[in-house]
């Protein structure tokens, strides 16, 4: 037999054995894929100008929005996790919860706070330092019929609406379709931030950034992408969002006022 022929025949035979072994050997089961974390049903992930957000579109006809701060014993919840635990124990878990305004050292509201029609702290029109006093600031409020709005503080004082819930914060992000006049287009002060706006059709838009963002860019999210003629900054650095059970963003810092959303 020709030596070269024998060599090629041997190579072909070994190759056939290898192919057969590959196809007949037991196959390892595929590794289970880790399930992607789900957002509450009115919420979605969104990217705007390169920044990732969670945006929640709340229709007041389908969802009830409330504001709270203290438990049944009058003690501040202090965190979204504590609020979620308390609501679960009471059998009234929220669909989502978010920090909803700035607070003093003892977690008391800096500005107006109304819960269930009772005014806990009055409208704050003073001047001072910090984001709250970067005027114009404003008020997010919910009427007895569940409809909501955002108004600049002086406009709120003039209108004196009857409200079921209200929280004052600052600065305004968008005022009658215009970005806050003190904002740079993309300033160097950047934090995880959250805010609230209301569209002309009455839909309430909640947003929280997943990464640090400037006030200017955050304001444009509400005006340009979410189509809110008025929007209010709620806080930065301590911003948190939960789905009633788990923290989706933040959660390590204290919170004062809390915004909760439930199905009607």
N, C-alpha and C positions, 0 to 999 in steps of 0.2 A: 504494500500500500504506500502510496506517495506520502511522505512525511508531512508536507504542507496540508494535504487533504485531511490527514488524521488530526492535525492540530486544530483546523477550523471546525471539524466535526465535534471535537471535544469542547471547544468554546461554545458552540451552538447548544450542545447538550446541557452544559452548566447553566447557560442563560435560561433554557427552558425550565430547569429545576428551580432557579431563583424566582422566575415569574409565577410558577405554580405555588411556591411557598408563600409568596406575597398575597396571592388571592385566597389561599386556603387558611392562612393563619387567623386566629380569633381577633376580631377588631375591637379595640377599646371603645366603650360607649362614649358618645360626645359629652364634653363637659357642659353642665347646665349653665345657661346664660343668666347672669345676674339681672333681675328685673329692674327696669328703669323706675326711678322714683316718680310717683304720680302726683300731680297738683290737684287742689280742690277744683271741682268742675267748672266754676266760673273763671278760672285762672289759666294762663298760658305763658310759656316762655317767649321772649321777644328780644330781638337785638336791634338797637337804634344807635346810629353813629358809632358803631363799634363797641357799645356797652351792652352787656346782657342784663335783662330784667325779668322779673315775674310781674305780669300785669293781670289784674283781676277786674273783669267787667261785671258790675253788679246791677241787675235790673231790680229796682225797688218793688216792682209788682210781684216778683218771684222770691225775693230775699229780703229779710228784715235786717236792718243795720242798727246796732246799738252801741252805746259808749258806757264804759264802766271803769271803776278805779279801785273800789274796796270790796271786801267780802262781807258776809252777813254779820260779822262781828265788828265791822267798821275798820278793818285793818287793810292797808294797801296790799294788793296781790303781789306787787313787786317784780313779777316776771311773767312772761307769757306761759312758761311751763307751769307755774303755780296756778295761774288762771285756768289753764286747760285741765289740770288735775281736779280743781274745785268744780268745774262744770261737769266733768265726767262723773264725779261723786254725786252731784245733784241730778244727774240724768238729763242735762241740757247742754250737751257738748256743742261747741261752735263749729261751723264748717271751715271758718278761717278766723284768725285773730292777728292783729297788728298793733304795734305801739301807735299812739294817737295824740301826741302832743308833749310839750316840754314841761319839766317839773322842777320844783325846788328840792333842796337836800332831803327833806322828809317825804318826797314823792308826791307832794301836793302840787296841783296845776299852777303854772305861772300865770295863765290867763283864764278867760271864761271857761267854765265847765258846767254842763247841765246833764243830769241823768234822770230819766223818767219824769221830765218836766220840772225837776227841782234844781235850782241854781245853787251849786256848791261854792263857786268862786265867781266874782263879777268880771265884766269886760275890763281888760287892762289896756288903757290908752296912754300909759306913761312912756317916757323915754328911758333907754338904758343900753347896756352892752350885750352883745351876743346876737345870735340869729333871730331870736324871738322879736327883738327890737329893731331889726333891719327893716324899717318901714318902707312901703306899706306891708303890714301883717294882715291876718284875716281869720275868719271863722268858718269851719265846716259844721253844718247843722242838718238835723233830720227833723222834719215836721211830724205832727201826730199821724198824718196819713201815710207816712213812710217815705215821702219824697224828700230829696236832699238838695243842698246847694252849698256853694262856697261864695262868701262875700268878703270884700276888703273890710277892715274893722270899722272905719267911719261909716261906710255904707250900711253895715249891719246895725250900727247904733241908730242910724236914721230910720231904717226900715222897722226896727224893733219887732222882728217876727216872733210868732208864738212857736216854740220849739219843744220837742220831746227830748232831743239830745243835741249837745253842742260842745265843740272843743275849739279853743283859740290857739293858734300857733303862728309861726312866722319864720321866714318871710313868705309873702305871697310869691308863687312861682310865675303865674300868669294872671294878669288883671285886664279884664275885658279885651282879651285877645293879644295883649302886649306883654312881652317879657319884663320882669321886674327891672326897673331902670338902673339899679345898682349892680347888676350882674355883668361880669365879663363874659365874652362868648365861651371861653373854656378856661376858667381860672385855675390856679394852682392848689386851692383848697379842695381836696377830694376825699370823700368818705362813702361808705355804704349809706345810701339815703332812701327815705320813703316819703310818699306824699299822696294826696288825694285831689281829684278834680271831678267836675261834673259837666257832662256834655249838654248841648242844647236840647237833646231828646230826653234828658233826665237820667241817663245811665251814669252811675258812679264808677269812676276809674281809680283803682288803687294800684300803686306801682312801688316796687322796691328793687333797687339795683343789686345785682349779684357781686359786682366789683365796684371799687371806689369811682365816683363820678363827681364832676363839678356841678355847681348850682345852675350855671348857664346851660349846660348840656341837658341836665335833668329837666329844666323848665321847657326846653324845646321838645323833649319827649311828650310832655303833656299838651303843648300847643300844636305841634306839627304832626305827631303820630297818633295821639289819643284824642285830638280834636276837642280839647277842653278850653273854653274861653276864660274860665277861672280855675285856678289850681293852687293848692296850699302845700307848702313844705311842712312835714310833720316832725322829722328829726333826722339826724345823721350821726354815724358812729355807733349808736345804740340800736339802730333800726333792726326790727325782728318781724318775722312772719311765721305762723304755725298753721297747720291744717286741723287743729283741734286735738291732735295726738302727738305729732312730731314737729320739731322745729325744721323749717325749710330754709330759713336764712336767719343768722344771728342767734340770739337766745342766751348769750353769756352775760349780758348787761342788764341792770335794772330797767324797768319801765314804770311810767306813771299811768296816765290815761290809756285805756285799751279800747280799740275798735273791734267789735265782733260781728260776724255775718252768719246768719242761720237761714235755712229754708223756711218759707212761710208754710 
